[in-house]
Amino acid sequence: MSKIIVYGIDLSPPVRAVLLTLKALELPYEYKEVDLASGGHKRPEFLQKNPQGTVPTIDDNGSIIWDSHAICSYLVDKYGKTDALYPKDLLKRAGVNQRMYFDASSIYMALWNCSRPFWVEGCTVVSKEKTGNILEALRLTDVFLGENLYITGDTLTIADFCCAATVSSLPAVLDIDPVKYSKVTAWLERLSKLPYYAEANAVGATKYIQYMRSQWTNVEL
Ligand SMILES: N[C@@H](CCC(=O)N[C@@H](CS)C(=O)NCC(=O)O)C(=O)O
């Protein structure tokens, strides 16, 4: 079996969600860094693989897949020794999917709407409306967690990887109040104990947070 190739950059939350999944499944992979700052994702050879020009993108023996949520689901379905990380039971799977779509459409979009104007136009101001969207995503994540250990219940799933990779990156814009968002804080703390969490997520998240924080001139709260 040839190794899965991952195109990515560890500053990227969705790339880190895929790395968490690969590590959890103990799958070997080859990492090919795509330098977004110099337009590596807009080069013809990359666009030929993924016309959307986004990372993460994987090449699994010639099959190209992108979007972190699609990749994580695929990896567990294809390579998981059990379905624990992405249950086959329809209702459980629907719960995991809901959280992953919430990440894609709400948490990640809230972060992306702050950071994209910086990367594309050099905008260093984040408006109150945008920080408000981040706070709303945090509030909902806290509500979803409730008394559960993980984002969809009492077991770890790929929805935890996708949501946590993004949520742990939100301090790039604002601090996560540990009292107001106590469930989020405890959940991230719980995940940080996974043996592969630091390498797959925390190192990249810290780099991303430090870099973005050094660039903002005004974050309106
Ligand atoms: N929904 C996608 C989002 C991927 C995405 O937006 N990745 C960013 C890096 S964090 C990217 O490739 N941006 C380049 C661009 O949009 O031009 C996923 O989950 O994979």
The ligand as an SDF file (V2000), in Angstrom:
LIG
                    3D

 20 19  0  0  0  0  0  0  0  0999 V2000
  -13.9730   23.5270    4.3930 N   0  0  0  0  0  0  0  0  0  0  0  0
  -12.5880   23.3620    4.0470 C   0  0  0  0  0  0  0  0  0  0  0  0
  -11.8320   24.6540    4.3050 C   0  0  0  0  0  0  0  0  0  0  0  0
  -10.4180   24.5870    3.7640 C   0  0  0  0  0  0  0  0  0  0  0  0
   -9.7450   25.9390    3.7630 C   0  0  0  0  0  0  0  0  0  0  0  0
  -10.3930   26.9850    3.6600 O   0  0  0  0  0  0  0  0  0  0  0  0
   -8.4090   25.9090    3.9040 N   0  0  0  0  0  0  0  0  0  0  0  0
   -7.6590   27.1450    3.8450 C   0  0  0  0  0  0  0  0  0  0  0  0
   -6.4530   27.0860    4.7860 C   0  0  0  0  0  0  0  0  0  0  0  0
   -6.9740   27.1170    6.4630 S   0  0  0  0  0  0  0  0  0  0  0  0
   -7.1570   27.3550    2.4410 C   0  0  0  0  0  0  0  0  0  0  0  0
   -6.7360   26.4150    1.7970 O   0  0  0  0  0  0  0  0  0  0  0  0
   -7.2130   28.5880    1.9540 N   0  0  0  0  0  0  0  0  0  0  0  0
   -6.7270   28.9520    0.6730 C   0  0  0  0  0  0  0  0  0  0  0  0
   -7.7580   29.7100   -0.1110 C   0  0  0  0  0  0  0  0  0  0  0  0
   -8.9590   29.6420    0.2050 O   0  0  0  0  0  0  0  0  0  0  0  0
   -7.3720   30.3650   -1.0740 O   0  0  0  0  0  0  0  0  0  0  0  0
  -11.9800   22.2000    4.8560 C   0  0  0  0  0  0  0  0  0  0  0  0
  -12.5120   21.8880    5.9220 O   0  0  0  0  0  0  0  0  0  0  0  0
  -11.0120   21.5870    4.3880 O   0  0  0  0  0  0  0  0  0  0  0  0
  1  2  1  0
  2  3  1  0
  2 18  1  0
  3  4  1  0
  4  5  1  0
  5  6  2  0
  5  7  1  0
  7  8  1  0
  8  9  1  0
  8 11  1  0
  9 10  1  0
 11 12  2  0
 11 13  1  0
 13 14  1  0
 14 15  1  0
 15 16  2  0
 15 17  1  0
 18 19  2  0
 18 20  1  0
M  END
$$$$
